């Protein structure tokens, strides 16, 4: 079992007490440099623990895998509280939780690793995503960028967004 991850091209930038992701490309080619894997955690009610899904089993026993888990959760979580998420706690231990144990309307904490095989506890929490735009002259904080620029589930991440000139 492995935590779901989204392969992107980007760079990690440590700035003061924050970690920024300079987002380059959503679907990089196999041989490109600066490949990162983003993992998105679901947040539990109450204690707000982060759980990284590996797959989901719906009320009828069907499995949902890959990035489709996040779409399924967004569209069906309220209607199927007995569905289960299988994955990992932030400390790397295996987890099995009912959908009803999670916050359904919060942004997803986003963590980055440089290798898909890295355990979840080695992930770096991302605080801000930086997008470069050749059409602007100064940096601007924005709300979530359009889906043409940033793919799901990164658009639902619990981050601040900054657009900078290229």
Legacy VTK file of the C-alpha trace (Angstrom):
# vtk DataFile Version 3.0
C-alpha trace
ASCII
DATASET POLYDATA
POINTS 166 float
0.000 0.000 0.000
1.329 3.445 -0.968
-0.029 6.932 -0.318
-1.602 8.636 -3.321
0.678 11.225 -4.879
0.520 13.733 -7.723
3.619 13.962 -9.903
4.540 17.541 -10.840
7.542 19.601 -11.808
8.514 22.192 -9.232
11.066 23.393 -6.717
10.953 23.583 -2.941
12.042 26.919 -1.467
12.629 27.314 2.268
11.875 30.893 3.299
11.919 31.932 6.939
9.595 29.477 8.724
7.665 28.511 5.601
8.061 26.113 2.724
7.142 27.380 -0.719
6.606 25.381 -3.874
7.563 27.023 -7.144
5.122 25.274 -9.449
6.528 24.721 -12.944
4.418 22.122 -14.744
1.463 19.854 -13.966
2.434 16.955 -16.231
6.196 16.803 -16.709
7.840 14.401 -19.143
9.661 11.368 -17.759
13.179 12.798 -18.209
12.589 16.326 -16.842
14.378 17.675 -13.777
12.819 18.946 -10.545
10.185 16.232 -10.212
8.199 16.326 -6.987
5.358 14.230 -5.639
2.555 16.006 -3.796
0.453 14.227 -1.199
-2.777 15.622 0.150
-4.077 14.695 3.587
-7.651 14.433 4.718
-8.252 16.140 8.056
-10.058 14.375 10.898
-12.836 16.029 12.869
-11.852 17.371 16.266
-8.130 16.666 16.595
-7.450 17.618 12.964
-5.042 14.759 12.345
-3.745 14.327 8.808
-4.467 11.031 7.047
-2.907 10.306 3.655
-5.176 8.057 1.564
-3.955 5.066 -0.410
-7.448 4.097 -1.599
-11.109 4.335 -0.672
-13.771 1.634 -0.405
-17.329 2.871 -0.972
-20.524 1.569 0.688
-20.872 -1.176 -1.926
-17.310 -2.452 -1.622
-15.970 -0.850 -4.803
-12.447 0.549 -4.599
-11.504 4.040 -5.751
-7.785 4.574 -6.340
-5.379 7.307 -7.375
-6.235 10.984 -7.578
-9.874 9.997 -8.251
-10.201 9.524 -4.476
-10.190 13.296 -3.954
-12.945 13.900 -6.511
-15.032 11.047 -5.105
-14.623 12.478 -1.592
-15.648 15.982 -2.692
-18.715 14.714 -4.573
-19.934 11.813 -2.395
-18.574 12.023 1.165
-21.775 13.429 2.696
-23.943 10.739 1.097
-21.719 7.793 2.041
-20.506 8.188 5.646
-19.780 4.452 5.982
-17.278 4.435 3.128
-13.725 3.927 4.321
-10.339 5.462 3.637
-7.281 3.244 3.857
-3.924 4.971 4.103
-1.418 6.363 6.565
-1.335 8.582 9.613
1.230 11.401 9.575
3.631 9.235 11.619
3.554 6.574 8.883
1.358 4.036 10.679
-1.400 2.440 8.636
-4.882 3.904 8.990
-8.424 2.757 8.259
-11.073 5.435 8.870
-14.715 5.983 8.017
-15.506 8.966 5.795
-17.671 10.388 8.583
-14.506 10.928 10.676
-13.199 13.625 8.303
-13.843 17.304 7.778
-15.623 17.509 4.423
-15.180 21.173 3.598
-11.624 22.077 4.604
-8.726 22.675 2.259
-6.313 19.745 2.054
-2.892 20.024 3.696
-0.285 19.479 0.966
3.049 17.764 1.505
5.904 17.289 -0.967
8.448 14.504 -1.358
11.128 14.082 -3.974
10.593 10.348 -4.462
7.298 8.471 -4.729
8.702 5.735 -2.466
9.402 8.101 0.457
7.254 7.435 3.522
4.596 10.002 4.434
6.424 11.090 7.583
9.216 12.535 5.398
6.841 14.854 3.552
7.390 18.613 3.765
4.285 20.710 4.451
3.787 23.344 1.742
2.606 26.788 2.905
2.651 28.751 -0.353
2.587 27.916 -4.059
4.354 30.281 -6.444
3.308 30.449 -10.076
5.276 32.396 -12.649
3.516 34.525 -15.239
5.427 36.376 -17.984
2.500 38.793 -18.417
2.820 40.534 -15.054
5.446 42.947 -13.720
5.176 42.495 -9.949
4.278 39.720 -7.502
0.645 39.449 -6.500
-1.122 37.238 -3.962
-4.186 35.672 -5.565
-7.036 33.356 -4.743
-6.824 29.891 -6.236
-5.631 30.073 -9.880
-7.757 28.702 -12.708
-7.949 25.005 -13.501
-6.132 25.660 -16.779
-3.046 26.652 -14.768
-3.252 24.454 -11.669
-4.742 20.934 -11.665
-6.876 19.254 -9.017
-6.320 18.376 -6.225
-3.582 21.022 -5.920
-6.307 23.660 -6.423
-7.914 22.450 -3.174
-4.689 22.576 -1.156
-4.432 24.523 2.103
-1.863 27.005 0.750
-1.492 30.659 -0.134
-0.984 31.502 -3.808
1.517 33.943 -5.232
1.918 34.873 -8.896
5.347 36.274 -9.789
6.821 37.670 -13.002
8.939 35.165 -14.897
LINES 1 167
166 0 1 2 3 4 5 6 7 8 9 10 11 12 13 14 15 16 17 18 19 20 21 22 23 24 25 26 27 28 29 30 31 32 33 34 35 36 37 38 39 40 41 42 43 44 45 46 47 48 49 50 51 52 53 54 55 56 57 58 59 60 61 62 63 64 65 66 67 68 69 70 71 72 73 74 75 76 77 78 79 80 81 82 83 84 85 86 87 88 89 90 91 92 93 94 95 96 97 98 99 100 101 102 103 104 105 106 107 108 109 110 111 112 113 114 115 116 117 118 119 120 121 122 123 124 125 126 127 128 129 130 131 132 133 134 135 136 137 138 139 140 141 142 143 144 145 146 147 148 149 150 151 152 153 154 155 156 157 158 159 160 161 162 163 164 165
